[in-house]
Every structure is written in structure tokens, then in C-alpha cells.
Amino acid sequence: MTTTGPDAALSKARTLVAGAGRIVALTGAGISTDSGIPDFRGPQGLWTRDPAAEKMSNLQAYRGSREVRERTWQARLVHPGWDAVPNAAHYALERLSPTHIVTQNIDRLHQKAGSPPEQVLELHGTMFESACLSCDDHRDMRATLERVRAGETDPPCLECGGILKSATISFGQHLDQTLLRAARAAVSGSDLLLVAGSSLSVQPAASLVSVASRAGADVVIFNGSETPYDSMATAVVRGPLGETLPALTASGHVS
């Protein structure tokens, strides 16, 4: 049975965390909204406010339209992630010391909060690198953006002249299978999967909940709204993650 009442769910989550030997976290855009990075599908989400912006995350549209690429490069220049700092939810998760954090986010705020980089699996890539769609050459994104500031509206790959994009996963683009296998292995070996700030609407990340359930692990979901996987969770904690996750790890509740 899923525990959903606010106080009861948080209490249940604390009990599960205290009894778990291996905790894996799955995080989504909702954990970074308090850092000034909007989510995608929420009431103030990027795609909610500007549906046309979703094209910039579609690989086919990006490949096929110079106009889309030019607009995307301008958006990258002003992405709030460049100046973002971790919020209370990131620090709360770091205190929890999960064996791995599987994140759908590209902002590296978990690492900035102190989570060991080798334990953070960036399932959807990172905004801090650019990558060529032809030869897979990777460069520091800041250096690529300097070319945009200098007047290159759609900078080509310096190695082969191919199309560049951020080293993130767009719709229609395959995930790194080695990384995905590592995420599935981590979840399969866990006692508890803690989902934080993910709508669980994007595959294959969302399917990690099913992986955990099949492996016999408990699932706890912290999110501001319902997800398609709530019925599979032992506890569902609603509310702002900047409040609920710190409450989970407050002194005296989690060692």
C-alpha cells in the first residue's frame, strides 16, 4: 500500500531511509527549480510557457533547421544553469549519501553540492560540454559559447565541420547505453530508490522505478505533483523539495 498523507508519508520515508543499506536517488528537473532553473512541464515550466521551445530539444528539428540551431545557441548563452548554485534539496540529498545519484538533470548541481562526481550518473548528459553529432568530438561548452559571442551563430565542429550541440540527450537521441546499464545495475542492487523532482514521464529514466520494484527495493517518491508511478511507491511525499527533502534528512531522523 502506498502511504500518501503528508506527515505519514514523510514518517514512512524516514523509516525506510533509516533501514536501507544501499540507497539510490533518481532526480529530475524539480529538484533544481529552487536554484532558478525552470522545469519543463510544471505550471511555470519552460515548455508550458513557450511550447515552441520544445523544438530545441528535438534532435530531428535541430539537425534539420539552422534557424532552430541558431535559436538554441542563443538560449544556451543565457541558460540559468551557468550561474545556478545548489539549493537545500541538493544538500539534503548529499547528506543522505546515496550510493549513486541517477540524474536527468544537466546542471551538475549535485556535484556542486558535494556529491562525489563518480557517484553521479548523468543519464541525460551535461550542459557543460558541446558534442559533434558526426564525429562525437567533445569540447568545453564555455569555449564553444565564446565562438557564438564572437559571431558564429551556428558554430561547426572544429574537427570535422559537423553540427554541434550540447552534450545532452534530445528527444530522438539514444542514451549512452553503458551509462544506462550502470544506472539499472545500481538500482537493481539498491534497497531503496528515492525519486526526487521527476515527473517520471520520460523513458527510459522512468522505468528505473519498475527496475527497483522488480528487484524488491522500496520506492519513495518526492515530487510536487502526481506521477504515473505513484502506485508502485511505498511512500509518496508531496510538496516543495526544498522543504520536504531537508525534513527527511533533518538531524535526529537520518544518520
NORMO-V392960 format. One record per pair of residues at least 4 apart in sequence whose ideal C-beta (glycine too) atoms are under 8 Angstrom apart, sorted by the first residue. I is the first residue (numbers start at 0). GAP is how many residues later the second one is. D is the distance in whole Angstrom. If there is no record, write none. Layout:
I_GAP_D ; I_GAP_D
//
This chain:
1_228_6 ; 1_229_6 ; 1_230_8 ; 1_231_5 ; 1_232_7 ; 1_233_7 ; 1_234_6 ; 2_5_5 ; 2_6_5 ; 2_9_4 ; 2_231_7 ; 2_232_4 ; 2_233_7 ; 3_4_8 ; 3_5_6 ; 3_226_8 ; 3_231_8 ; 3_232_5 ; 3_234_7 ; 4_4_6 ; 5_4_7 ; 5_231_7 ; 5_232_7 ; 5_233_7 ; 6_4_6 ; 7_4_6 ; 8_4_6 ; 8_226_5 ; 8_227_6 ; 8_228_5 ; 8_229_8 ; 9_4_7 ; 9_225_8 ; 9_227_5 ; 9_234_7 ; 9_237_6 ; 9_238_7 ; 10_4_7 ; 11_4_6 ; 11_208_8 ; 11_222_7 ; 11_223_4 ; 12_4_6 ; 12_181_8 ; 12_207_5 ; 12_209_8 ; 12_222_5 ; 12_224_6 ; 12_235_6 ; 13_4_6 ; 13_234_6 ; 13_239_5 ; 13_240_7 ; 14_4_6 ; 15_4_6 ; 15_176_6 ; 15_202_5 ; 15_204_6 ; 15_218_6 ; 15_219_7 ; 16_6_7 ; 16_79_7 ; 16_175_7 ; 16_177_7 ; 16_203_8 ; 16_231_7 ; 16_237_5 ; 17_235_8 ; 17_236_6 ; 17_237_7 ; 18_172_8 ; 19_170_8 ; 19_171_4 ; 19_172_4 ; 19_198_7 ; 20_170_5 ; 21_77_5 ; 21_167_6 ; 21_168_5 ; 21_169_5 ; 21_170_7 ; 22_73_6 ; 22_74_8 ; 22_75_4 ; 22_76_6 ; 22_167_6 ; 22_168_7 ; 22_169_5 ; 22_170_8 ; 22_171_6 ; 23_74_6 ; 23_75_6 ; 23_76_5 ; 23_77_8 ; 23_78_7 ; 23_162_5 ; 23_163_5 ; 23_166_4 ; 23_168_7 ; 23_169_5 ; 23_170_7 ; 23_188_8 ; 24_68_6 ; 24_71_7 ; 24_73_5 ; 24_75_7 ; 24_76_5 ; 24_77_7 ; 24_168_8 ; 24_169_5 ; 24_170_8 ; 24_171_6 ; 25_75_8 ; 25_76_5 ; 25_77_8 ; 25_78_8 ; 25_161_8 ; 25_167_6 ; 25_168_7 ; 25_169_5 ; 25_170_7 ; 25_172_6 ; 25_179_7 ; 25_182_6 ; 25_183_8 ; 26_4_5 ; 26_66_7 ; 26_74_6 ; 26_75_7 ; 26_76_5 ; 26_77_7 ; 26_78_6 ; 26_83_7 ; 26_168_8 ; 26_169_5 ; 26_170_6 ; 26_171_7 ; 27_11_8 ; 27_75_8 ; 27_76_5 ; 27_77_7 ; 27_167_8 ; 27_168_7 ; 27_169_5 ; 27_170_3 ; 27_171_6 ; 27_172_8 ; 27_177_8 ; 28_4_7 ; 28_8_7 ; 28_9_8 ; 28_10_4 ; 28_11_6 ; 28_13_8 ; 28_75_7 ; 28_76_6 ; 28_168_6 ; 28_169_7 ; 28_170_8 ; 29_9_6 ; 29_12_7 ; 29_166_7 ; 29_167_3 ; 29_168_7 ; 29_169_7 ; 29_193_6 ; 29_194_6 ; 29_211_6 ; 30_56_8 ; 30_58_5 ; 30_59_7 ; 30_62_8 ; 30_74_7 ; 30_78_8 ; 30_165_5 ; 30_166_4 ; 30_210_5 ; 30_214_8 ; 31_5_4 ; 31_7_8 ; 31_52_7 ; 31_55_7 ; 31_58_8 ; 31_73_6 ; 31_75_6 ; 31_77_6 ; 31_165_7 ; 32_4_6 ; 32_5_6 ; 32_6_6 ; 32_9_7 ; 32_164_8 ; 32_208_8 ; 33_53_4 ; 33_54_7 ; 33_55_7 ; 33_206_7 ; 33_207_7 ; 33_208_4 ; 34_45_8 ; 34_49_4 ; 34_50_6 ; 34_51_6 ; 34_52_5 ; 34_55_8 ; 34_72_7 ; 34_74_6 ; 35_44_5 ; 35_47_8 ; 35_48_6 ; 36_43_5 ; 36_44_6 ; 36_47_6 ; 36_68_8 ; 36_70_6 ; 37_4_8 ; 37_6_6 ; 37_7_6 ; 37_8_5 ; 37_11_8 ; 37_42_8 ; 38_5_8 ; 38_6_5 ; 38_7_7 ; 38_158_8 ; 38_160_8 ; 39_5_5 ; 39_6_5 ; 39_7_5 ; 39_8_8 ; 40_4_5 ; 40_6_6 ; 40_7_6 ; 40_158_6 ; 40_160_7 ; 41_6_7 ; 41_182_7 ; 41_183_7 ; 42_5_6 ; 43_4_7 ; 43_5_7 ; 44_4_7 ; 45_4_6 ; 45_7_6 ; 46_4_6 ; 46_6_6 ; 46_7_5 ; 52_4_8 ; 52_22_8 ; 53_4_7 ; 54_6_4 ; 54_7_8 ; 54_10_8 ; 54_13_6 ; 55_5_8 ; 55_6_7 ; 55_12_6 ; 55_15_7 ; 55_16_4 ; 55_19_6 ; 56_113_5 ; 56_114_6 ; 57_4_6 ; 57_112_6 ; 57_113_5 ; 57_114_6 ; 58_4_6 ; 58_111_4 ; 58_112_6 ; 58_113_4 ; 58_114_5 ; 59_4_6 ; 59_112_5 ; 60_4_6 ; 60_7_5 ; 61_6_6 ; 61_7_6 ; 61_10_7 ; 61_101_8 ; 61_103_6 ; 61_108_6 ; 62_70_7 ; 62_100_6 ; 63_4_8 ; 64_4_7 ; 65_4_6 ; 65_88_6 ; 66_4_6 ; 67_4_6 ; 68_4_6 ; 68_85_5 ; 68_94_7 ; 68_96_8 ; 69_4_7 ; 69_83_5 ; 69_84_5 ; 70_4_6 ; 71_4_6 ; 71_93_7 ; 72_4_7 ; 72_72_8 ; 72_75_5 ; 72_80_7 ; 72_81_7 ; 72_82_7 ; 73_4_7 ; 73_74_8 ; 74_4_7 ; 75_51_7 ; 75_65_7 ; 75_69_6 ; 75_72_8 ; 75_90_6 ; 76_68_6 ; 76_71_6 ; 76_72_7 ; 78_48_6 ; 79_4_6 ; 80_25_7 ; 80_26_4 ; 80_46_6 ; 83_23_6 ; 83_25_6 ; 84_24_8 ; 84_27_7 ; 85_4_4 ; 85_5_6 ; 85_23_5 ; 85_24_8 ; 85_26_5 ; 85_27_4 ; 86_4_7 ; 86_22_8 ; 86_155_6 ; 87_4_6 ; 87_154_5 ; 87_155_8 ; 87_157_7 ; 87_158_5 ; 88_4_6 ; 88_107_7 ; 88_108_7 ; 88_152_4 ; 88_153_5 ; 88_156_4 ; 88_157_7 ; 89_4_6 ; 89_19_5 ; 89_20_6 ; 89_22_8 ; 89_23_4 ; 89_25_8 ; 90_4_7 ; 90_22_5 ; 90_23_8 ; 90_155_8 ; 91_4_7 ; 91_153_4 ; 91_154_5 ; 91_156_7 ; 91_157_5 ; 92_5_7 ; 92_8_7 ; 92_17_7 ; 92_20_7 ; 92_22_7 ; 92_101_8 ; 92_103_7 ; 92_152_6 ; 92_156_8 ; 93_16_7 ; 93_19_5 ; 93_20_5 ; 93_21_5 ; 94_154_5 ; 94_159_7 ; 95_98_7 ; 95_152_8 ; 95_153_6 ; 95_158_7 ; 97_21_7 ; 97_96_7 ; 98_20_7 ; 98_87_7 ; 98_90_8 ; 98_91_7 ; 99_19_5 ; 99_20_8 ; 99_21_6 ; 99_83_8 ; 99_86_4 ; 100_9_5 ; 100_14_6 ; 100_18_6 ; 100_19_5 ; 100_20_7 ; 101_19_5 ; 101_21_6 ; 101_81_5 ; 101_84_7 ; 101_85_7 ; 101_103_7 ; 101_106_7 ; 102_7_6 ; 102_17_6 ; 102_18_7 ; 102_19_6 ; 102_20_6 ; 102_21_8 ; 103_19_6 ; 103_20_5 ; 103_94_6 ; 103_98_7 ; 103_101_5 ; 104_4_7 ; 104_5_8 ; 104_17_8 ; 104_19_7 ; 105_16_7 ; 105_18_6 ; 105_19_6 ; 105_20_5 ; 105_21_4 ; 105_60_7 ; 105_62_5 ; 106_20_7 ; 107_4_6 ; 107_12_8 ; 107_14_8 ; 107_18_6 ; 107_19_8 ; 107_20_6 ; 108_4_6 ; 109_5_4 ; 109_10_5 ; 110_4_6 ; 110_5_8 ; 110_6_5 ; 110_9_6 ; 114_4_6 ; 114_5_6 ; 115_4_7 ; 120_58_6 ; 120_61_6 ; 120_62_5 ; 120_65_7 ; 121_4_5 ; 121_57_7 ; 122_46_8 ; 122_52_7 ; 122_56_6 ; 122_57_7 ; 122_60_6 ; 122_82_6 ; 123_44_6 ; 123_45_4 ; 123_51_8 ; 123_81_8 ; 124_4_8 ; 124_41_7 ; 124_42_5 ; 124_43_4 ; 124_44_5 ; 124_51_8 ; 125_40_8 ; 125_41_6 ; 125_42_7 ; 126_14_6 ; 126_39_5 ; 126_40_8 ; 126_41_6 ; 127_12_7 ; 127_13_5 ; 127_14_8 ; 127_39_8 ; 128_9_5 ; 128_10_7 ; 128_11_7 ; 128_12_5 ; 128_37_7 ; 128_38_4 ; 129_8_7 ; 129_9_5 ; 129_10_8 ; 129_11_5 ; 129_14_4 ; 129_34_5 ; 129_35_7 ; 129_36_6 ; 129_37_6 ; 130_5_6 ; 130_6_7 ; 130_7_5 ; 130_33_7 ; 130_34_6 ; 130_35_7 ; 130_36_4 ; 131_4_6 ; 131_5_4 ; 131_6_8 ; 131_25_4 ; 131_27_7 ; 131_28_6 ; 131_30_5 ; 131_31_7 ; 131_32_6 ; 132_29_6 ; 132_30_5 ; 132_31_7 ; 132_32_6 ; 133_23_7 ; 133_26_5 ; 133_28_3 ; 133_29_7 ; 134_22_6 ; 134_24_5 ; 134_25_4 ; 134_27_6 ; 136_20_6 ; 136_21_7 ; 136_22_4 ; 136_23_7 ; 137_29_6 ; 138_4_6 ; 138_5_6 ; 138_19_7 ; 139_4_7 ; 140_4_6 ; 140_25_6 ; 140_26_8 ; 141_4_7 ; 142_4_7 ; 143_4_7 ; 143_11_6 ; 143_20_6 ; 144_4_6 ; 145_4_6 ; 146_5_4 ; 146_8_4 ; 147_4_6 ; 147_5_7 ; 147_7_6 ; 154_9_6 ; 155_5_5 ; 155_6_7 ; 155_7_7 ; 155_8_7 ; 156_4_6 ; 156_5_4 ; 156_6_7 ; 156_7_5 ; 164_5_7 ; 168_4_5 ; 168_5_8 ; 168_6_6 ; 174_4_7 ; 174_5_5 ; 174_29_7 ; 175_4_7 ; 176_4_6 ; 177_4_7 ; 178_4_6 ; 179_4_6 ; 179_24_6 ; 180_4_6 ; 181_4_6 ; 182_4_6 ; 182_25_6 ; 183_4_6 ; 183_24_7 ; 183_27_5 ; 184_4_6 ; 185_4_7 ; 186_6_6 ; 186_21_5 ; 186_24_5 ; 186_25_5 ; 186_28_7 ; 186_30_7 ; 187_23_6 ; 187_24_8 ; 187_27_5 ; 188_26_8 ; 189_22_7 ; 189_25_7 ; 189_27_5 ; 190_26_6 ; 190_27_7 ; 191_25_6 ; 191_26_5 ; 191_27_8 ; 191_28_7 ; 192_15_7 ; 192_16_7 ; 192_19_4 ; 192_24_5 ; 192_25_7 ; 192_26_5 ; 192_27_7 ; 193_26_5 ; 193_28_7 ; 194_5_7 ; 194_14_7 ; 194_24_7 ; 194_25_7 ; 194_26_4 ; 194_27_7 ; 194_28_7 ; 194_32_8 ; 194_34_8 ; 194_38_8 ; 195_26_5 ; 195_27_8 ; 195_45_6 ; 195_49_6 ; 196_25_7 ; 196_26_6 ; 196_27_8 ; 196_44_5 ; 197_7_7 ; 197_8_7 ; 197_25_7 ; 197_29_7 ; 198_24_7 ; 198_26_7 ; 198_28_6 ; 199_5_8 ; 199_6_4 ; 199_9_6 ; 199_21_8 ; 199_23_8 ; 199_27_4 ; 199_28_6 ; 199_29_5 ; 200_5_6 ; 200_26_7 ; 200_27_7 ; 201_4_6 ; 202_4_6 ; 203_4_8 ; 205_21_8 ; 205_22_7 ; 205_23_7 ; 206_4_6 ; 207_4_6 ; 208_4_6 ; 208_10_6 ; 208_20_4 ; 208_23_6 ; 208_24_8 ; 209_4_6 ; 209_19_8 ; 209_22_7 ; 210_4_6 ; 211_5_4 ; 211_6_8 ; 211_7_5 ; 212_4_7 ; 212_6_6 ; 212_19_5 ; 217_16_5 ; 218_10_7 ; 218_13_6 ; 218_14_4 ; 218_15_6 ; 219_13_6 ; 219_14_6 ; 219_15_5 ; 219_16_8 ; 219_17_7 ; 220_6_6 ; 220_8_7 ; 220_9_6 ; 220_12_5 ; 220_14_8 ; 220_15_5 ; 220_16_7 ; 221_15_5 ; 221_19_6 ; 221_22_5 ; 221_23_6 ; 221_26_8 ; 222_4_6 ; 222_13_8 ; 222_14_8 ; 222_15_7 ; 222_18_8 ; 223_14_7 ; 223_15_7 ; 223_16_7 ; 223_17_7 ; 224_13_8 ; 225_4_6 ; 228_4_7 ; 229_6_5 ; 236_7_5 ; 236_11_8 ; 237_6_8 ; 238_4_6 ; 238_5_5 ; 239_4_7 ; 240_4_5 ; 241_4_7 ; 242_4_6 ; 243_4_7 ; 244_4_7 ; 245_4_6 ; 246_6_8 ; 247_5_7 ; 247_6_7 ; 248_4_7 ; 248_5_5 ; 249_4_8
//
